Amino acid sequence: LIVVAVSQAIQYYAPSAVSPPWCAFGIGFTFAFHAALTTHALRQHQPDLQPTGAFFSFGLIAFCNALVLVLILKVLFPRWISLTFFISQFAANTLLIFDKIIWLIKRMMEIGN
């Protein structure tokens, strides 16, 4: 957030200036550090993830990380990032996954009979 705030301050005070390369490096580095730390924390068998199960918890964590990344990119590059496109693609892909899961369950039930 500090890197994004500094980048936005530069854009506010010098609107025609291009963000310096260190802004992209800073955002990439901090997000990579966050991803590595999240992966490390998830490998520690946290008890708060056990009630909902690993599959749901990991999916929710991945979605939240992707959403934060998209929002950061939207702030930095408002013309290039479309939240509508992200949401529509997320919904379409989620429906596709559910469709495949339902198909798999039906197929397994047919094989069992």
LUMGU-533342 format. One record per residue: residue number from 1; x, y, z of N, C-alpha, C, O in turn. Coordinates in steps of 0.2 Angstrom, whole numbers, plus 5000, padded with zeros to 4 digits. Example, Ala and Ser with C-alpha at 12.3 -4.5 7.8 and 13.67 -1.06 7.14 Angstrom:
<rs>
+-----+--------+---------+------+---------+----------+-------+--------+---------+------+--------+---------+------+
: num : n.east : n.north : n.up : ca.east : ca.north : ca.up : c.east : c.north : c.up : o.east : o.north : o.up :
+-----+--------+---------+------+---------+----------+-------+--------+---------+------+--------+---------+------+
:   1 :   5066 :    4972 : 5039 :    5062 :     4978 :  5039 :   5066 :    4984 : 5039 :   5071 :    4983 : 5042 :
:   2 :   5064 :    4989 : 5035 :    5068 :     4995 :  5036 :   5064 :    5000 : 5039 :   5067 :    5006 : 5040 :
+-----+--------+---------+------+---------+----------+-------+--------+---------+------+--------+---------+------+
</rs>
This chain:
<rs>
+-----+--------+---------+------+---------+----------+-------+--------+---------+------+--------+---------+------+
: num : n.east : n.north : n.up : ca.east : ca.north : ca.up : c.east : c.north : c.up : o.east : o.north : o.up :
+-----+--------+---------+------+---------+----------+-------+--------+---------+------+--------+---------+------+
:   1 :   5004 :    4994 : 5000 :    5000 :     5000 :  5000 :   5004 :    5006 : 5000 :   5002 :    5011 : 4997 :
:   2 :   5010 :    5006 : 5003 :    5015 :     5012 :  5003 :   5017 :    5013 : 4996 :   5017 :    5019 : 4994 :
:   3 :   5019 :    5008 : 4993 :    5021 :     5009 :  4986 :   5016 :    5012 : 4981 :   5017 :    5016 : 4978 :
:   4 :   5010 :    5009 : 4982 :    5004 :     5012 :  4978 :   5003 :    5019 : 4980 :   5002 :    5024 : 4976 :
:   5 :   5003 :    5021 : 4987 :    5002 :     5028 :  4989 :   5008 :    5033 : 4986 :   5006 :    5038 : 4984 :
:   6 :   5014 :    5031 : 4986 :    5019 :     5035 :  4983 :   5018 :    5036 : 4976 :   5019 :    5041 : 4973 :
:   7 :   5016 :    5030 : 4973 :    5015 :     5031 :  4965 :   5010 :    5035 : 4964 :   5010 :    5039 : 4959 :
:   8 :   5004 :    5035 : 4968 :    4999 :     5040 :  4967 :   5000 :    5047 : 4968 :   4998 :    5051 : 4965 :
:   9 :   5004 :    5048 : 4973 :    5007 :     5055 :  4975 :   5011 :    5058 : 4969 :   5010 :    5063 : 4968 :
:  10 :   5015 :    5053 : 4966 :    5019 :     5056 :  4960 :   5014 :    5058 : 4955 :   5015 :    5063 : 4951 :
:  11 :   5009 :    5054 : 4953 :    5004 :     5055 :  4948 :   5000 :    5061 : 4950 :   4998 :    5065 : 4945 :
:  12 :   4999 :    5062 : 4956 :    4995 :     5068 :  4958 :   4999 :    5075 : 4957 :   4996 :    5080 : 4954 :
:  13 :   5005 :    5075 : 4959 :    5009 :     5081 :  4958 :   5012 :    5082 : 4952 :   5014 :    5087 : 4950 :
:  14 :   5013 :    5076 : 4948 :    5016 :     5077 :  4941 :   5012 :    5072 : 4937 :   5014 :    5067 : 4935 :
:  15 :   5006 :    5075 : 4935 :    5001 :     5070 :  4931 :   5004 :    5068 : 4924 :   5002 :    5062 : 4922 :
:  16 :   5009 :    5071 : 4921 :    5011 :     5069 :  4915 :   5017 :    5064 : 4916 :   5019 :    5061 : 4911 :
:  17 :   5020 :    5063 : 4922 :    5025 :     5059 :  4923 :   5023 :    5052 : 4923 :   5018 :    5050 : 4925 :
:  18 :   5028 :    5048 : 4920 :    5027 :     5041 :  4920 :   5029 :    5038 : 4927 :   5035 :    5040 : 4929 :
:  19 :   5026 :    5033 : 4929 :    5028 :     5030 :  4936 :   5035 :    5027 : 4935 :   5037 :    5024 : 4930 :
:  20 :   5040 :    5029 : 4939 :    5046 :     5026 :  4939 :   5046 :    5018 : 4939 :   5042 :    5015 : 4942 :
:  21 :   5052 :    5015 : 4937 :    5052 :     5008 :  4937 :   5052 :    5005 : 4944 :   5050 :    4999 : 4945 :
:  22 :   5054 :    5009 : 4949 :    5054 :     5006 :  4955 :   5047 :    5005 : 4958 :   5046 :    5001 : 4962 :
:  23 :   5042 :    5008 : 4955 :    5035 :     5007 :  4958 :   5033 :    5000 : 4955 :   5030 :    4997 : 4960 :
:  24 :   5034 :    4999 : 4949 :    5033 :     4992 :  4947 :   5037 :    4987 : 4951 :   5034 :    4981 : 4953 :
:  25 :   5043 :    4988 : 4952 :    5047 :     4983 :  4956 :   5044 :    4982 : 4963 :   5044 :    4977 : 4965 :
:  26 :   5043 :    4988 : 4966 :    5040 :     4988 :  4973 :   5034 :    4984 : 4973 :   5033 :    4980 : 4978 :
:  27 :   5029 :    4985 : 4969 :    5023 :     4982 :  4969 :   5024 :    4974 : 4968 :   5021 :    4970 : 4971 :
:  28 :   5028 :    4973 : 4963 :    5029 :     4966 :  4962 :   5033 :    4962 : 4967 :   5031 :    4957 : 4969 :
:  29 :   5038 :    4966 : 4970 :    5042 :     4963 :  4976 :   5037 :    4962 : 4982 :   5037 :    4956 : 4985 :
:  30 :   5033 :    4967 : 4984 :    5029 :     4966 :  4990 :   5023 :    4961 : 4989 :   5022 :    4957 : 4993 :
:  31 :   5021 :    4960 : 4982 :    5016 :     4955 :  4981 :   5019 :    4948 : 4981 :   5016 :    4944 : 4984 :
:  32 :   5025 :    4947 : 4979 :    5028 :     4941 :  4979 :   5030 :    4939 : 4986 :   5029 :    4933 : 4988 :
:  33 :   5032 :    4944 : 4990 :    5033 :     4943 :  4997 :   5027 :    4940 : 5000 :   5027 :    4936 : 5004 :
:  34 :   5022 :    4944 : 4999 :    5015 :     4942 :  5002 :   5013 :    4935 : 5000 :   5011 :    4931 : 5004 :
:  35 :   5014 :    4933 : 4994 :    5012 :     4926 :  4991 :   5016 :    4921 : 4995 :   5014 :    4916 : 4997 :
:  36 :   5023 :    4923 : 4995 :    5027 :     4918 :  4999 :   5026 :    4917 : 5006 :   5026 :    4911 : 5008 :
:  37 :   5024 :    4922 : 5009 :    5023 :     4922 :  5016 :   5016 :    4919 : 5017 :   5015 :    4915 : 5022 :
:  38 :   5011 :    4920 : 5013 :    5005 :     4916 :  5013 :   5006 :    4909 : 5012 :   5003 :    4905 : 5016 :
:  39 :   5010 :    4907 : 5007 :    5011 :     4900 :  5006 :   5014 :    4897 : 5012 :   5013 :    4891 : 5014 :
:  40 :   5019 :    4900 : 5015 :    5023 :     4898 :  5021 :   5018 :    4897 : 5027 :   5018 :    4892 : 5030 :
:  41 :   5013 :    4902 : 5028 :    5008 :     4901 :  5033 :   5003 :    4896 : 5032 :   5001 :    4892 : 5037 :
:  42 :   5001 :    4894 : 5026 :    4997 :     4889 :  5025 :   5000 :    4882 : 5026 :   4996 :    4877 : 5027 :
:  43 :   5006 :    4882 : 5026 :    5009 :     4875 :  5027 :   5010 :    4874 : 5034 :   5012 :    4868 : 5036 :
:  44 :   5008 :    4878 : 5038 :    5009 :     4877 :  5046 :   5003 :    4874 : 5049 :   5003 :    4874 : 5055 :
:  45 :   4998 :    4872 : 5045 :    4992 :     4868 :  5047 :   4988 :    4873 : 5052 :   4988 :    4871 : 5058 :
:  46 :   4986 :    4878 : 5050 :    4983 :     4883 :  5055 :   4976 :    4880 : 5057 :   4972 :    4878 : 5052 :
:  47 :   4974 :    4881 : 5063 :    4968 :     4878 :  5065 :   4962 :    4882 : 5063 :   4956 :    4879 : 5063 :
:  48 :   4963 :    4888 : 5061 :    4957 :     4892 :  5059 :   4955 :    4890 : 5052 :   4949 :    4892 : 5050 :
:  49 :   4959 :    4886 : 5048 :    4957 :     4884 :  5041 :   4953 :    4877 : 5042 :   4950 :    4875 : 5037 :
:  50 :   4954 :    4874 : 5047 :    4951 :     4867 :  5047 :   4944 :    4866 : 5047 :   4941 :    4862 : 5045 :
:  51 :   4940 :    4871 : 5051 :    4933 :     4870 :  5051 :   4929 :    4870 : 5044 :   4925 :    4867 : 5042 :
:  52 :   4932 :    4874 : 5039 :    4929 :     4875 :  5032 :   4933 :    4870 : 5027 :   4930 :    4869 : 5022 :
:  53 :   4938 :    4867 : 5029 :    4942 :     4863 :  5025 :   4947 :    4866 : 5021 :   4946 :    4872 : 5019 :
:  54 :   4952 :    4863 : 5018 :    4957 :     4866 :  5015 :   4955 :    4868 : 5008 :   4957 :    4874 : 5006 :
:  55 :   4951 :    4864 : 5004 :    4949 :     4866 :  4998 :   4945 :    4873 : 4997 :   4947 :    4877 : 4994 :
:  56 :   4940 :    4874 : 5002 :    4937 :     4880 :  5002 :   4941 :    4886 : 5004 :   4941 :    4892 : 5001 :
:  57 :   4945 :    4885 : 5010 :    4950 :     4890 :  5012 :   4955 :    4892 : 5007 :   4956 :    4898 : 5006 :
:  58 :   4958 :    4888 : 5004 :    4963 :     4889 :  4999 :   4960 :    4893 : 4993 :   4963 :    4898 : 4990 :
:  59 :   4954 :    4891 : 4991 :    4951 :     4894 :  4986 :   4949 :    4902 : 4987 :   4950 :    4906 : 4983 :
:  60 :   4946 :    4902 : 4994 :    4945 :     4909 :  4996 :   4951 :    4914 : 4997 :   4950 :    4920 : 4995 :
:  61 :   4956 :    4911 : 4999 :    4962 :     4915 :  5000 :   4965 :    4917 : 4993 :   4967 :    4922 : 4992 :
:  62 :   4965 :    4912 : 4988 :    4967 :     4914 :  4981 :   4963 :    4919 : 4978 :   4965 :    4924 : 4975 :
:  63 :   4956 :    4919 : 4979 :    4952 :     4924 :  4976 :   4953 :    4930 : 4979 :   4953 :    4935 : 4976 :
:  64 :   4954 :    4931 : 4986 :    4955 :     4937 :  4989 :   4962 :    4940 : 4987 :   4962 :    4946 : 4986 :
:  65 :   4967 :    4936 : 4986 :    4973 :     4939 :  4984 :   4972 :    4941 : 4977 :   4975 :    4947 : 4975 :
:  66 :   4969 :    4938 : 4972 :    4968 :     4940 :  4965 :   4964 :    4947 : 4965 :   4965 :    4951 : 4961 :
:  67 :   4959 :    4947 : 4970 :    4955 :     4953 :  4970 :   4959 :    4959 : 4972 :   4958 :    4964 : 4969 :
:  68 :   4963 :    4958 : 4977 :    4967 :     4964 :  4979 :   4972 :    4966 : 4974 :   4973 :    4972 : 4973 :
:  69 :   4975 :    4961 : 4970 :    4980 :     4962 :  4965 :   4976 :    4966 : 4960 :   4979 :    4971 : 4957 :
:  70 :   4970 :    4964 : 4958 :    4966 :     4968 :  4953 :   4965 :    4975 : 4955 :   4965 :    4980 : 4951 :
:  71 :   4963 :    4976 : 4961 :    4961 :     4982 :  4964 :   4967 :    4987 : 4964 :   4967 :    4993 : 4962 :
:  72 :   4973 :    4984 : 4966 :    4979 :     4988 :  4965 :   4981 :    4990 : 4958 :   4983 :    4996 : 4957 :
:  73 :   4980 :    4985 : 4954 :    4982 :     4987 :  4947 :   4977 :    4992 : 4944 :   4978 :    4996 : 4940 :
:  74 :   4970 :    4992 : 4946 :    4965 :     4997 :  4944 :   4967 :    5004 : 4946 :   4966 :    5008 : 4943 :
:  75 :   4970 :    5004 : 4952 :    4972 :     5011 :  4955 :   4978 :    5013 : 4951 :   4978 :    5019 : 4949 :
:  76 :   4982 :    5009 : 4949 :    4988 :     5011 :  4946 :   4987 :    5012 : 4938 :   4990 :    5017 : 4935 :
:  77 :   4983 :    5008 : 4935 :    4982 :     5009 :  4928 :   4974 :    5009 : 4927 :   4971 :    5004 : 4924 :
:  78 :   4971 :    5014 : 4928 :    4964 :     5014 :  4928 :   4961 :    5013 : 4921 :   4955 :    5011 : 4920 :
:  79 :   4965 :    5015 : 4916 :    4962 :     5014 :  4909 :   4963 :    5007 : 4906 :   4959 :    5005 : 4902 :
:  80 :   4968 :    5004 : 4909 :    4969 :     4997 :  4906 :   4966 :    4991 : 4910 :   4965 :    4986 : 4907 :
:  81 :   4964 :    4992 : 4916 :    4961 :     4987 :  4920 :   4953 :    4988 : 4920 :   4951 :    4993 : 4922 :
:  82 :   4949 :    4983 : 4919 :    4942 :     4983 :  4919 :   4939 :    4979 : 4924 :   4940 :    4973 : 4924 :
:  83 :   4936 :    4982 : 4930 :    4933 :     4978 :  4935 :   4927 :    4974 : 4932 :   4926 :    4968 : 4935 :
:  84 :   4924 :    4976 : 4928 :    4918 :     4973 :  4925 :   4920 :    4967 : 4921 :   4917 :    4961 : 4922 :
:  85 :   4926 :    4967 : 4917 :    4928 :     4961 :  4914 :   4931 :    4956 : 4919 :   4930 :    4950 : 4918 :
:  86 :   4934 :    4958 : 4924 :    4937 :     4954 :  4929 :   4931 :    4950 : 4933 :   4931 :    4944 : 4933 :
:  87 :   4926 :    4954 : 4934 :    4920 :     4950 :  4938 :   4916 :    4946 : 4933 :   4914 :    4940 : 4935 :
:  88 :   4915 :    4948 : 4927 :    4912 :     4944 :  4922 :   4916 :    4937 : 4921 :   4913 :    4932 : 4920 :
:  89 :   4922 :    4938 : 4920 :    4926 :     4932 :  4919 :   4927 :    4927 : 4925 :   4927 :    4921 : 4924 :
:  90 :   4927 :    4930 : 4931 :    4927 :     4926 :  4937 :   4920 :    4922 : 4937 :   4920 :    4916 : 4939 :
:  91 :   4915 :    4926 : 4936 :    4908 :     4922 :  4936 :   4908 :    4917 : 4931 :   4905 :    4911 : 4932 :
:  92 :   4910 :    4918 : 4925 :    4909 :     4913 :  4920 :   4914 :    4907 : 4921 :   4912 :    4901 : 4920 :
:  93 :   4920 :    4908 : 4924 :    4924 :     4903 :  4925 :   4922 :    4899 : 4931 :   4922 :    4893 : 4932 :
:  94 :   4919 :    4902 : 4936 :    4916 :     4899 :  4942 :   4910 :    4894 : 4940 :   4910 :    4889 : 4942 :
:  95 :   4906 :    4897 : 4936 :    4900 :     4893 :  4933 :   4903 :    4887 : 4929 :   4900 :    4881 : 4929 :
:  96 :   4908 :    4888 : 4925 :    4911 :     4882 :  4921 :   4914 :    4877 : 4926 :   4913 :    4871 : 4925 :
:  97 :   4917 :    4879 : 4932 :    4920 :     4874 :  4936 :   4914 :    4870 : 4940 :   4914 :    4864 : 4940 :
:  98 :   4908 :    4874 : 4942 :    4903 :     4871 :  4945 :   4900 :    4866 : 4940 :   4897 :    4860 : 4942 :
:  99 :   4899 :    4868 : 4933 :    4896 :     4863 :  4928 :   4900 :    4857 : 4928 :   4898 :    4852 : 4927 :
: 100 :   4907 :    4858 : 4928 :    4911 :     4852 :  4927 :   4911 :    4847 : 4933 :   4911 :    4841 : 4933 :
: 101 :   4910 :    4850 : 4939 :    4909 :     4846 :  4945 :   4903 :    4842 : 4945 :   4902 :    4837 : 4947 :
: 102 :   4897 :    4846 : 4943 :    4891 :     4842 :  4942 :   4891 :    4837 : 4937 :   4888 :    4831 : 4938 :
: 103 :   4894 :    4838 : 4932 :    4895 :     4833 :  4927 :   4899 :    4827 : 4929 :   4897 :    4821 : 4928 :
: 104 :   4904 :    4828 : 4933 :    4908 :     4823 :  4936 :   4904 :    4819 : 4941 :   4905 :    4813 : 4941 :
: 105 :   4900 :    4822 : 4945 :    4896 :     4819 :  4950 :   4891 :    4814 : 4947 :   4890 :    4808 : 4948 :
: 106 :   4888 :    4817 : 4941 :    4883 :     4813 :  4938 :   4886 :    4807 : 4934 :   4884 :    4801 : 4934 :
: 107 :   4892 :    4808 : 4932 :    4896 :     4803 :  4928 :   4898 :    4797 : 4933 :   4897 :    4791 : 4932 :
: 108 :   4900 :    4799 : 4939 :    4902 :     4794 :  4944 :   4895 :    4790 : 4947 :   4896 :    4785 : 4948 :
: 109 :   4890 :    4794 : 4947 :    4884 :     4790 :  4949 :   4881 :    4785 : 4944 :   4879 :    4780 : 4945 :
: 110 :   4882 :    4787 : 4937 :    4881 :     4782 :  4932 :   4885 :    4776 : 4932 :   4883 :    4771 : 4931 :
: 111 :   4892 :    4777 : 4934 :    4896 :     4772 :  4934 :   4895 :    4767 : 4940 :   4895 :    4761 : 4939 :
: 112 :   4892 :    4770 : 4945 :    4891 :     4766 :  4951 :   4884 :    4762 : 4950 :   4884 :    4757 : 4954 :
: 113 :   4880 :    4764 : 4946 :    4874 :     4760 :  4945 :   4875 :    4755 : 4940 :   4870 :    4751 : 4939 :
+-----+--------+---------+------+---------+----------+-------+--------+---------+------+--------+---------+------+
</rs>
